[in-house]
Amino acid sequence: MEVLLDNVIPENHPRMFTTNASEHKELIKIKQAIMALDGVESVEFMDVVFPKQFRVSVSKMIEVRFIEEAVNDVGFNAIPREYLSF
């Protein structure tokens, strides 16, 4: 396990994710699911890009898999941005 790749680190290290959700109501569901996780401070969506992206800031270290699972539970995908190559 690599600490930087497998976790969202607190303070000035937010993590970017890409999602397959596209409608506003879908993004709200994703935000609510992630905000329910202990230690999540904020979820910000980048609406001007495709596919949709969001940034997660935390107050304590959280494993990326917990964010992925929270988004999967509402029916969508969350892929850490560093894993994608265009």
C-alpha positions as CSV (number, residue, x, y, z in Angstrom):
1,M,0.0,0.0,0.0
2,E,1.4,3.4,-1.0
3,V,0.3,6.1,1.4
4,L,-0.1,8.9,-1.2
5,L,-1.9,6.8,-3.8
6,D,-4.2,4.8,-1.5
7,N,-5.3,7.6,0.8
8,V,-6.7,11.1,0.9
9,I,-4.3,13.2,3.0
10,P,-5.5,16.0,5.3
11,E,-4.7,19.7,5.1
12,N,-3.6,21.0,1.7
13,H,-3.8,17.7,-0.2
14,P,-7.3,17.3,-1.6
15,R,-7.8,14.4,-3.9
16,M,-9.4,14.6,-7.4
17,F,-11.8,11.9,-8.6
18,T,-13.7,11.4,-11.9
19,T,-17.3,10.1,-12.0
20,N,-19.7,8.8,-14.5
21,A,-22.6,10.9,-13.0
22,S,-23.7,13.8,-15.1
23,E,-27.0,15.3,-13.8
24,H,-27.1,17.7,-10.9
25,K,-29.3,15.4,-8.8
26,E,-26.8,12.6,-9.2
27,L,-23.9,14.8,-8.1
28,I,-25.9,15.8,-5.0
29,K,-26.4,12.1,-4.1
30,I,-22.6,11.5,-4.5
31,K,-21.8,14.6,-2.3
32,Q,-24.2,13.4,0.4
33,A,-22.7,9.9,0.4
34,I,-19.1,11.2,0.7
35,M,-19.9,13.8,3.3
36,A,-21.4,11.1,5.5
37,L,-17.9,9.6,5.8
38,D,-16.1,10.4,9.0
39,G,-13.3,13.0,8.4
40,V,-14.6,14.5,5.1
41,E,-14.6,18.3,5.2
42,S,-15.8,19.2,1.7
43,V,-16.7,17.8,-1.7
44,E,-16.4,20.3,-4.6
45,F,-17.5,19.5,-8.2
46,M,-15.9,20.7,-11.4
47,D,-18.8,21.2,-13.7
48,V,-17.0,22.6,-16.7
49,V,-15.1,19.4,-17.5
50,F,-16.1,16.1,-19.0
51,P,-16.3,13.7,-17.5
52,K,-17.4,15.3,-14.2
53,Q,-14.7,15.6,-11.5
54,F,-14.8,16.3,-7.8
55,R,-12.3,17.2,-5.2
56,V,-12.4,15.7,-1.7
57,S,-10.8,17.5,1.3
58,V,-10.5,15.7,4.6
59,S,-9.5,16.5,8.2
60,K,-8.0,13.0,8.8
61,M,-6.5,10.4,6.5
62,I,-9.2,8.4,4.7
63,E,-8.6,5.5,2.3
64,V,-9.6,6.1,-1.3
65,R,-11.5,2.8,-1.3
66,F,-14.0,4.2,1.3
67,I,-14.8,7.1,-1.1
68,E,-15.1,4.7,-4.0
69,E,-17.4,2.4,-2.0
70,A,-19.6,5.4,-0.9
71,V,-20.1,6.5,-4.5
72,N,-20.7,2.9,-5.7
73,D,-23.4,2.5,-3.1
74,V,-25.4,5.3,-4.8
75,G,-25.0,3.7,-8.2
76,F,-22.0,5.6,-9.7
77,N,-18.3,5.3,-10.1
78,A,-15.4,7.3,-8.5
79,I,-12.0,6.9,-10.0
80,P,-9.0,8.7,-8.5
81,R,-7.7,11.1,-11.1
82,E,-4.1,10.0,-10.8
83,Y,-5.1,6.6,-12.2
84,L,-6.4,8.0,-15.4
85,S,-4.2,8.7,-18.4
86,F,-5.5,10.5,-21.4
